Amino acid sequence: MCEEFDSLTLHQKMKLLIKEMVEIELPIKEALKEFEKIYIDIATQKYNGKKSKMARALGIHRNTLCNIIKRLKSD
């Protein structure tokens, strides 16, 4: 199963995950919030918390990244 999953494109992997989210009737706002949390967490790990490098890699301004992190912590 793992090899099969690894051979899928990113689009196909996301489609499987989204299908599962729809099946359990997860509201889109919750799904997007969870995606954002995980995305930021993984970027934080990859760039050792260096916000400037994270923001550049994510294609956003550093201030925007800081605002996202604040918002996610307050939720």
Rosetta blueprint (number, residue, H / E / L):
1 M L
2 C H
3 E H
4 E H
5 F H
6 D H
7 S L
8 L L
9 T L
10 L H
11 H H
12 Q H
13 K H
14 M H
15 K H
16 L H
17 L H
18 I H
19 K H
20 E H
21 M H
22 V H
23 E H
24 I L
25 E L
26 L L
27 P L
28 I H
29 K H
30 E H
31 A H
32 L H
33 K H
34 E H
35 F H
36 E H
37 K H
38 I H
39 Y H
40 I H
41 D H
42 I H
43 A H
44 T H
45 Q H
46 K H
47 Y L
48 N L
49 G L
50 K L
51 K H
52 S H
53 K H
54 M H
55 A H
56 R H
57 A H
58 L H
59 G L
60 I L
61 H L
62 R H
63 N H
64 T H
65 L H
66 C H
67 N H
68 I H
69 I H
70 K H
71 R H
72 L H
73 K H
74 S H
75 D L
